[in-house]
Amino acid sequence: MLSVPDVLVVSVLALLLFGPDRLPKVMRQAGRFMRDVQNTSHSFIAEMERAADTTELPPPAPPAEPEPLSLDLKTGPDKNATPEQGTEES
């Protein structure tokens, strides 16, 4: 960061180098250039963030299919059976 004496030295050198007539024009051009650089960097950053947000994610895994209850055609479904246990044969 520039201190106050550094800014004064740079200002005096710019005044001596460009003169009092051209100095405002040169400073306006420098300001426009800096604004263009900032706008370009902001748009680049925004584009990179947008591209990072829209990356394709792998599709979610389909839900697991529950195991069907087995039916005994002679006695019917077992009322006490759960899908994990299945039916018990006697």
KEGU-502325 format. One line per field, with one value per atom (N, C-alpha, C): residue number from 0; x, y, z. Coordinates in steps of 0.2 Angstrom, whole numbers, m for minus. Example, Ala and Ser with C-alpha at 12.3 -4.5 7.8 and 13.67 -1.06 7.14 Angstrom:
residues 2
i <- (0,0,0,1,1,1)
u <- (66,62,66,64,68,64)
v <- (m28,m22,m16,m11,m5,0)
w <- (39,39,39,35,36,39)
//
This chain:
residues 90
i <- (0,0,0,1,1,1,2,2,2,3,3,3,4,4,4,5,5,5,6,6,6,7,7,7,8,8,8,9,9,9,10,10,10,11,11,11,12,12,12,13,13,13,14,14,14,15,15,15,16,16,16,17,17,17,18,18,18,19,19,19,20,20,20,21,21,21,22,22,22,23,23,23,24,24,24,25,25,25,26,26,26,27,27,27,28,28,28,29,29,29,30,30,30,31,31,31,32,32,32,33,33,33,34,34,34,35,35,35,36,36,36,37,37,37,38,38,38,39,39,39,40,40,40,41,41,41,42,42,42,43,43,43,44,44,44,45,45,45,46,46,46,47,47,47,48,48,48,49,49,49,50,50,50,51,51,51,52,52,52,53,53,53,54,54,54,55,55,55,56,56,56,57,57,57,58,58,58,59,59,59,60,60,60,61,61,61,62,62,62,63,63,63,64,64,64,65,65,65,66,66,66,67,67,67,68,68,68,69,69,69,70,70,70,71,71,71,72,72,72,73,73,73,74,74,74,75,75,75,76,76,76,77,77,77,78,78,78,79,79,79,80,80,80,81,81,81,82,82,82,83,83,83,84,84,84,85,85,85,86,86,86,87,87,87,88,88,88,89,89,89)
u <- (4,0,4,3,6,5,10,9,8,7,5,11,18,23,24,23,24,19,13,8,10,12,15,20,25,31,28,24,21,17,13,9,14,19,23,27,29,32,27,21,16,15,15,14,19,25,31,32,30,31,25,19,14,12,13,11,4,3,m4,m10,m8,m13,m15,m11,m12,m14,m12,m13,m20,m25,m32,m34,m32,m34,m31,m24,m21,m24,m26,m29,m36,m40,m46,m45,m40,m39,m37,m33,m31,m37,m41,m47,m52,m53,m57,m54,m47,m44,m45,m44,m45,m52,m57,m64,m65,m62,m63,m60,m54,m51,m55,m58,m62,m68,m72,m78,m76,m71,m69,m67,m64,m62,m69,m73,m80,m84,m84,m88,m85,m78,m75,m76,m76,m77,m85,m89,m96,m98,m94,m95,m92,m87,m84,m88,m91,m95,m102,m104,m110,m109,m103,m101,m100,m97,m96,m103,m108,m115,m119,m117,m121,m118,m113,m110,m114,m114,m119,m117,m122,m121,m123,m121,m123,m130,m134,m141,m142,m147,m148,m150,m148,m149,m156,m159,m166,m168,m174,m175,m175,m173,m173,m180,m180,m187,m188,m194,m195,m196,m194,m195,m202,m205,m212,m213,m219,m221,m222,m220,m221,m228,m232,m238,m238,m241,m242,m249,m250,m257,m261,m258,m263,m265,m261,m263,m264,m262,m263,m257,m257,m251,m251,m245,m243,m245,m249,m251,m246,m241,m236,m230,m229,m223,m222,m216,m213,m210,m209,m205,m198,m195,m188,m188,m193,m193,m196,m200,m203,m209,m210,m215,m212,m215,m212,m216,m213,m217,m217,m223,m224,m223)
v <- (m6,0,6,11,17,22,25,30,37,41,48,51,51,53,50,43,40,42,44,46,53,57,64,64,59,59,56,51,49,54,58,64,69,71,76,73,67,64,64,62,62,69,74,81,83,81,83,80,73,69,71,72,73,80,84,91,93,99,100,100,100,100,92,88,81,76,78,74,72,77,74,69,70,66,59,59,52,49,52,49,47,50,47,41,41,34,29,30,25,23,27,25,21,22,18,11,11,5,0,3,0,m3,1,m1,m7,m6,m12,m18,m18,m24,m27,m22,m25,m28,m25,m28,m35,m35,m42,m47,m45,m50,m52,m47,m49,m54,m52,m57,m64,m64,m70,m74,m71,m75,m77,m73,m75,m81,m81,m86,m93,m92,m98,m101,m97,m99,m102,m99,m102,m109,m109,m116,m121,m119,m124,m126,m122,m123,m128,m128,m132,m138,m140,m147,m152,m157,m163,m167,m169,m173,m180,m186,m192,m193,m196,m197,m201,m200,m203,m210,m215,m222,m223,m228,m229,m232,m231,m234,m242,m245,m252,m255,m260,m264,m268,m267,m272,m279,m284,m291,m293,m296,m298,m303,m303,m309,m315,m320,m327,m329,m332,m334,m342,m345,m352,m353,m356,m357,m361,m365,m370,m366,m362,m359,m352,m348,m341,m338,m331,m327,m328,m328,m329,m322,m321,m315,m312,m316,m314,m313,m314,m313,m306,m304,m297,m298,m293,m294,m296,m295,m297,m305,m307,m314,m319,m317,m321,m325,m331,m335,m341,m344,m350,m356,m361,m367,m372,m375,m380,m387)
w <- (0,0,0,m4,m4,2,4,10,7,11,8,5,7,4,m3,m3,m10,m15,m13,m18,m20,m15,m17,m22,m21,m26,m33,m33,m39,m43,m39,m42,m45,m42,m44,m51,m50,m56,m62,m61,m67,m69,m65,m67,m71,m69,m73,m80,m80,m86,m91,m89,m94,m94,m89,m90,m87,m85,m83,m88,m94,m99,m101,m101,m103,m97,m91,m85,m84,m84,m83,m89,m95,m100,m99,m97,m96,m90,m85,m79,m80,m85,m87,m91,m95,m99,m94,m89,m84,m80,m79,m75,m79,m86,m90,m91,m92,m92,m86,m80,m74,m73,m75,m75,m80,m86,m90,m88,m85,m82,m76,m72,m66,m69,m74,m77,m80,m84,m87,m81,m76,m71,m67,m66,m63,m67,m74,m78,m79,m79,m79,m73,m67,m61,m61,m63,m63,m68,m73,m78,m75,m72,m69,m63,m59,m54,m57,m62,m65,m68,m71,m74,m69,m63,m58,m55,m55,m52,m57,m63,m68,m70,m66,m68,m67,m72,m71,m66,m62,m56,m59,m56,m58,m56,m60,m58,m52,m48,m41,m42,m38,m38,m38,m41,m41,m34,m31,m25,m25,m19,m19,m20,m23,m24,m18,m15,m9,m12,m7,m9,m9,m14,m14,m9,m6,m1,m5,m2,m6,m3,m8,m6,m7,m1,m2,m4,m10,m13,m8,m4,0,6,9,16,15,10,9,12,12,15,23,25,32,35,40,43,47,50,55,51,45,41,39,40,37,31,27,21,22,27,28,30,34,36,31,27,22,25,22,26,28,33,36,34,32,29,35,36,41,39)
//
